Amino acid sequence: MWYTKRTRMAYWSGSKLAHKIREKFGLQNPKSGTMEQWDQHEEDSVNKAPFIHYLTDTLFDKAQDVWLFIPDTIWSIRTANIWKFFRNLWLFRKCLWSYRSWDSSGLLLLMETAARDMAYLHENHGHLLKAPRSAHELKVWAELLKRIREDDYSADKIEFVKTGKKSLFGGWEHIQKPNTLPNYSHRKTFYAIESSVRSNDLELAAKIFRTKVKHWWD
């Protein structure tokens, strides 16, 4: 359904006027009871005063629906699911444009975008005491997903330059930038460190998702 039907906090069938009318005709609702007792009460009310029962239990609510038709319609339009769809379409536009079924980076970008959006909700519109903590967890998870997706753990430490020497890359080699740590003096060291950092990010992202995902709600 493209719209949401409004539910009310209070109905006219539960108003003071309705209670007074029921009381006058001996149709007071019990304060509590089983399903069978409520069914029996309704049956007794219909038999005792059918019009009064219809008036206070049905007609009052129908009159309320008519009276609030315009406000209800405006509320339904404002909260319609179609607007959420367009909002999500705009939010995930970059993800949808770059998503490819043969590459994991599209999937990672989708999850990262959703995590940042959820973090914004918890941080700025959260209703629970744990909202700031949830926002922080989602931001950390999003950053991990970004690091895994971009996969450039050594980009700020390594340059790929032409040396003229015979090598695996045909005269091009990885050269460590000055004043950077750790030491990438050997290609095996470079790949080992990069693989270790990537594995740590993957394990931490998986751990956060496994232990926290059920708590990211508001």
JOFEN-V240793 format. One record per residue. N is the residue number from 1. BURIAL is 1 if it has 16 or more other C-alpha atoms within 10 Angstrom, else 0. Layout:
# JOFEN-V240793
n = {N & N}
burial = {BURIAL & BURIAL}
This chain:
# JOFEN-V240793
n = {1 & 2 & 3 & 4 & 5 & 6 & 7 & 8 & 9 & 10 & 11 & 12 & 13 & 14 & 15 & 16 & 17 & 18 & 19 & 20 & 21 & 22 & 23 & 24 & 25 & 26 & 27 & 28 & 29 & 30 & 31 & 32 & 33 & 34 & 35 & 36 & 37 & 38 & 39 & 40 & 41 & 42 & 43 & 44 & 45 & 46 & 47 & 48 & 49 & 50 & 51 & 52 & 53 & 54 & 55 & 56 & 57 & 58 & 59 & 60 & 61 & 62 & 63 & 64 & 65 & 66 & 67 & 68 & 69 & 70 & 71 & 72 & 73 & 74 & 75 & 76 & 77 & 78 & 79 & 80 & 81 & 82 & 83 & 84 & 85 & 86 & 87 & 88 & 89 & 90 & 91 & 92 & 93 & 94 & 95 & 96 & 97 & 98 & 99 & 100 & 101 & 102 & 103 & 104 & 105 & 106 & 107 & 108 & 109 & 110 & 111 & 112 & 113 & 114 & 115 & 116 & 117 & 118 & 119 & 120 & 121 & 122 & 123 & 124 & 125 & 126 & 127 & 128 & 129 & 130 & 131 & 132 & 133 & 134 & 135 & 136 & 137 & 138 & 139 & 140 & 141 & 142 & 143 & 144 & 145 & 146 & 147 & 148 & 149 & 150 & 151 & 152 & 153 & 154 & 155 & 156 & 157 & 158 & 159 & 160 & 161 & 162 & 163 & 164 & 165 & 166 & 167 & 168 & 169 & 170 & 171 & 172 & 173 & 174 & 175 & 176 & 177 & 178 & 179 & 180 & 181 & 182 & 183 & 184 & 185 & 186 & 187 & 188 & 189 & 190 & 191 & 192 & 193 & 194 & 195 & 196 & 197 & 198 & 199 & 200 & 201 & 202 & 203 & 204 & 205 & 206 & 207 & 208 & 209 & 210 & 211 & 212 & 213 & 214 & 215 & 216 & 217 & 218}
burial = {0 & 0 & 0 & 0 & 0 & 0 & 0 & 0 & 0 & 0 & 0 & 1 & 1 & 0 & 0 & 0 & 0 & 1 & 1 & 0 & 1 & 1 & 0 & 0 & 0 & 0 & 1 & 0 & 0 & 0 & 0 & 0 & 0 & 0 & 0 & 0 & 0 & 0 & 0 & 0 & 1 & 1 & 0 & 0 & 1 & 0 & 0 & 0 & 0 & 0 & 0 & 1 & 1 & 0 & 1 & 1 & 1 & 0 & 1 & 1 & 1 & 0 & 0 & 0 & 0 & 0 & 0 & 0 & 0 & 0 & 0 & 1 & 0 & 0 & 0 & 1 & 1 & 0 & 1 & 1 & 0 & 0 & 0 & 0 & 0 & 0 & 0 & 0 & 0 & 0 & 0 & 0 & 0 & 0 & 1 & 0 & 0 & 0 & 1 & 0 & 0 & 0 & 0 & 0 & 1 & 1 & 1 & 1 & 1 & 1 & 1 & 1 & 1 & 1 & 1 & 1 & 1 & 1 & 1 & 1 & 1 & 1 & 1 & 0 & 0 & 1 & 0 & 0 & 0 & 0 & 1 & 1 & 0 & 1 & 1 & 1 & 1 & 1 & 1 & 1 & 1 & 1 & 1 & 1 & 1 & 1 & 1 & 1 & 1 & 0 & 0 & 0 & 0 & 0 & 0 & 0 & 1 & 1 & 0 & 0 & 0 & 0 & 0 & 0 & 0 & 0 & 0 & 0 & 0 & 0 & 0 & 1 & 1 & 1 & 1 & 1 & 0 & 0 & 0 & 0 & 0 & 0 & 0 & 1 & 0 & 0 & 0 & 0 & 0 & 1 & 0 & 0 & 1 & 0 & 0 & 0 & 0 & 1 & 0 & 0 & 1 & 0 & 0 & 0 & 1 & 0 & 0 & 0 & 1 & 0 & 0 & 0 & 0 & 0 & 0 & 1 & 0 & 0}
